[in-house]
């Protein structure tokens, strides 16, 4: 049974480093607009990660203009992901940082891990 599952799984994207909740990341995605293709950057805090084979994903949250929170979920094995860069690691005590949705300003900051 494992051989059948492995034959269907897509390959691991080598441009994605080891990710943890609380990381500040920059995700570069290839976006297709009509006949053109361009790269778009999405920068924010990683609030959730699921590493479960083919359907593993991670969610990144950032604060857009006027203090509006924007979350975006990316597939770990997607060929549309060009690269993921970890800018900084933060010290967190849980794996799902959903409490950041209710916070703004200084209370939404995470302590940096050295």
N, C-alpha and C positions, 0 to 999 in steps of 0.2 A: 504494500500500500504506500509506503514512503517513497518508493521509486516513482510511482505515478504522480504523487504530489510534487516531487522535486522536478519532474519533467514539465509541469505546467507553470511553475513559479518563474517570475521574471528575474533577471540578474540584479545583484545589489549595485546601487549607484556608487562608484568609487569617489565621487566628489562630495560626499556627505560625511563629515567627521562624526565622532562620538558626541551625541547630544544628551543634555540633561535638563530637567526642568529648572527654570530660573536663568538660563543662558540668554544673553543678548546676542541675537543672531541677525545676519543679513542673508536673505534668501534671494537668489537670482533665478528668475523664471523666464523661459522663452514664451512669448505671447505672439500669436498669429493674428494679424489684422488684415483681412482681405488677402492680398498676395504677398504682403510684407511680413517679415518676422523680426521681432526686436526683443531685447532683454530688459526686464523690469526688476527693480530691486524692491524688496519688502523688508523693512528693518523693524524689529520689535523684540519682545520678551517671549521666550518659549514657555507656554503655560501648561502644555500637555504633550505627552509622547506615548505612542502605542507601538511597540515593536512586535508585531505578530505576523511574521511571514509576508505574504504578498500584499496584504491590505494594511500594513503598518503605516501610521501617519503621525504628523505632529502639528500642533496648533501654535501660531504666533500671534501675539496681540500687540498692537501699537496704538498710540493716541494720535488721531488725525487732527485737523484744524478744528477750532472751537471746542476742544476737549472731548470730541466724540471718539469712543473706542471702536477700533476695527480689528476683527479677528479673521484669520485666514488659515485654512487647513491644507496641508500639503501631503501628498503621498511620498513615502520614503523611497520607493522604487520607481518613481515616475521618470520617464526620459525627458520630460519638460524641465526638470530641475537642472540648471547648469552647474551651480555650486552653492554651498552653504558655508558661510564664514562665521565663526564664533568670535564675537568681539570681546566678551567678558563673561566670567562665570560668577554666579551669585550664590550666596549661602541660603539654602531653603531647607525647610524641615518636612516638606510633603511633596508628593509627585504631581498633584493636580493643583494649580494655583488659581482656582476659580475665584478666590476671595479678592483678587486684584480687580475684578469687574466692578465691584462696589466702591473702590477707592480712587481718589484723585490726589494730585499734588504730592506732598512729602510722604504721606502714608502709603502711597503706591510704590515707593522706592524699595529696592532690595539691596542688602549689604553685599558688597563685592567680596568674593573669595579669592585669596591669593595663592 
